[in-house]
Amino acid sequence: MKTVILSLFAASFLVAFVPLYVGIQHNAMGEFCKNDSLDPCSFDYFYALGIWTSWFATIFGSLLGILVVTRLCIVGFKVITNKSSGR
């Protein structure tokens, strides 16, 4: 189970960079600039970290929820099949 959660963490960690990268590449209005100007754009690392963190939390939470529901379904199915077989 620890390996599965670590895999979900790693996948979420890496996939969260995709929307951040797309956002940085399409910085047409200077969203990632501290001074809201494109000419002398000083990159706003805290804003970028906030974007990445929100995507990471969303992806990891969703995958973890899917994992929990799947495990509950598997356990429930095993309980139902064991009761019906007379054990």
C-alpha positions as CSV (number, residue, x, y, z in Angstrom):
1,M,0.0,0.0,0.0
2,K,2.9,2.4,0.7
3,T,4.2,1.8,-2.8
4,V,0.9,2.6,-4.3
5,I,0.6,5.9,-2.3
6,L,4.2,6.8,-3.2
7,S,3.4,6.1,-6.8
8,L,0.3,8.4,-6.6
9,F,2.4,11.1,-5.0
10,A,5.1,10.8,-7.7
11,A,2.6,10.9,-10.5
12,S,0.8,13.9,-8.9
13,F,4.1,15.6,-8.4
14,L,5.1,15.3,-12.0
15,V,1.7,15.9,-13.6
16,A,1.2,19.1,-11.7
17,F,4.0,20.6,-13.6
18,V,2.1,20.4,-16.9
19,P,-0.5,23.1,-16.2
20,L,2.2,25.3,-14.6
21,Y,4.5,24.9,-17.7
22,V,1.6,25.8,-20.0
23,G,0.7,28.8,-17.9
24,I,4.3,30.1,-17.9
25,Q,4.6,29.5,-21.7
26,H,1.3,31.4,-22.3
27,N,2.1,34.3,-20.0
28,A,0.6,36.8,-22.4
29,M,-0.8,39.2,-19.7
30,G,2.1,38.9,-17.2
31,E,0.4,36.8,-14.6
32,F,3.7,35.3,-13.5
33,C,5.4,38.7,-13.3
34,K,5.8,40.4,-9.9
35,N,5.3,43.8,-11.4
36,D,2.5,42.9,-13.9
37,S,4.6,44.1,-16.8
38,L,6.1,42.0,-19.5
39,D,9.1,44.2,-20.3
40,P,11.1,43.9,-17.1
41,C,9.4,40.7,-16.0
42,S,10.7,39.4,-12.7
43,F,9.3,35.9,-12.2
44,D,6.9,35.5,-9.3
45,Y,8.0,32.1,-7.8
46,F,5.4,32.2,-5.0
47,Y,2.5,32.6,-7.5
48,A,3.9,29.7,-9.6
49,L,4.3,27.6,-6.4
50,G,0.7,28.3,-5.5
51,I,-0.5,27.2,-9.0
52,W,1.6,24.0,-8.8
53,T,0.4,23.3,-5.2
54,S,-3.3,23.7,-6.1
55,W,-2.9,21.3,-9.1
56,F,-0.9,18.8,-7.0
57,A,-3.4,18.8,-4.2
58,T,-6.3,18.3,-6.7
59,I,-4.6,15.5,-8.6
60,F,-3.3,13.7,-5.5
61,G,-6.6,14.0,-3.7
62,S,-8.5,12.7,-6.6
63,L,-6.2,9.7,-7.1
64,L,-6.3,9.0,-3.4
65,G,-10.1,9.1,-3.4
66,I,-10.2,6.7,-6.4
67,L,-7.8,4.4,-4.6
68,V,-9.9,4.3,-1.4
69,V,-13.1,3.7,-3.3
70,T,-11.5,0.9,-5.3
71,R,-10.1,-0.7,-2.2
72,L,-13.5,-0.6,-0.5
73,C,-15.2,-2.1,-3.5
74,I,-12.6,-4.9,-3.6
75,V,-13.0,-5.6,0.1
76,G,-16.8,-5.5,-0.2
77,F,-16.8,-7.8,-3.1
78,K,-14.6,-10.3,-1.2
79,V,-16.9,-10.2,1.8
80,I,-20.0,-10.8,-0.4
81,T,-18.4,-13.7,-2.3
82,N,-17.2,-15.4,0.9
83,K,-20.6,-15.2,2.5
84,S,-22.4,-16.6,-0.5
85,S,-20.0,-19.5,-0.8
86,G,-20.9,-20.7,2.7
87,R,-17.5,-20.1,4.4
